Amino acid sequence: MELNVSALSRSVKFWGWLLEYLGYETYQDWPEGRSWRKNDAYIVLVQTMPEYLATPYHRRHTGLNHVAFHAGSRKQVDELTNLLRERNIPILYEDRHPFAGGSQHYAVFFEDPDRIKVEVVAP
């Protein structure tokens, strides 16, 4: 998965922490991007070119709505939720958390700096 981001340093700070928490390792680092990998998964952030920054991203437009990751357990979802709160990252659907995806779907939902929805779900 490759994501164009509006501010690379801000996104690397957000995604780097999250991905490393989920067991990903930094793979490549260059002036316009950074990547992480875990097993067969490969995630890349690339700075959006200036001529394309005028139209901001919104997940309700055509294209990516959200990305989801597997947690190891419900305990890890709870721990991550607390870490997100400590970092002042709002939890989406707070009134239904952690069952915002349904009564059998234990997850935390939040947004990255460009407002891409992120989900981390327990088995």
N, C-alpha and C positions, 0 to 999 in steps of 0.2 A: 504494500500500500504506500502510495506517495501522496503527500499533502503539500500543496502550495500554501504558505503562511504569510501573513501580512507583516510580521516582525519576527525574524528568525530568532534573535536572542531571547525574546520573550517566550516564544513557543518552545525553544530548546529547554529553557528553564522548567516550563510546565511539563512537557512530554518526557524530558529526560528523567525527571524525578519519578513520574508515574510509571514509565516503562521499566526503569530499573527496579522499582518496587515490585513490579509484576514479573521480574526475572529476566528481562531483556538486558543485553549488553551493548554498549556503544560499538558500532562496527566501522563506520567511516565518518570523517569529519573534514569538511572543506569550507572555503569562505561562504559559499551560497547554500550550504546544507549540512545535514547530519543524518546518520542512519543508525538504527539499532536492529538487533536480531535475537531471536530465541527459537531454537530448533529450526523449523522450516519457515517461520514468520520473519518478514523483513519489512521494516517501517522506515520511511524516509520523509524528512521535512526539507522543503526547498523554499528559499525566499522568493516570493512572488515578484516578478519583474515590475519595475515602476510603472510602466505603461498599462498594467493591468490592475493596479491598486485602487483606481477610482471607483470601481463597482465592488462594494464589500460582499463578503460571503454571507449567505443566509441558508440554513439547512432546509427551509421550506421551498426554496427554488429548485429547479431541476438539478439533479446531481446528488451528492452524498448527503444523507440525512443524519446518520450517526454510525459510530464504530463501537463494537462490543468486544470485550475481552473476558476470558474465563478467570475467575478467582479460584483459589484452592479449596475454599471453604466459606461457610457463612461467617465464621470468625474473621477471616481475612476481609470480607466485605465490610463488616463492622469496624475493623481496625482502619481500613482505608477511609471509610466515612468520617471517622474521627480525625484522621490526618488531613482530609480535605477541609473540614471545618476549622482546624487549627491554621490552615493556610488561607482562610477566608474565601474558599471556593464554594459558592452556593450549591446546595443539593437541590436538584430538580425534583418536582413532585414531592416535596417535603411532607405534605399532608398524607401521602400514601406510602412513604418510604418505610421499609425496604421492599414492599410488595407492589410498587407502582406498575410493574409488568404483569400483575395478576397474583392470585393467592398461592400459586406454586412456583413463583419466579422471584427469587431473593436476589436483589441487585441494588446497586447505587447508580444514579444517573447524575451527570454534571456536564459542564461545558468547558471547552478549551478556550484560550484567549481570543480565537476568532469565532467563537460560539458554535463550534462543531460539538454536537452532543456525543458524550462518551458514556458507555455503560460498562460496568464490571459486575458480572453475574456469578453467583455461587453454583456449584454442581447440584 
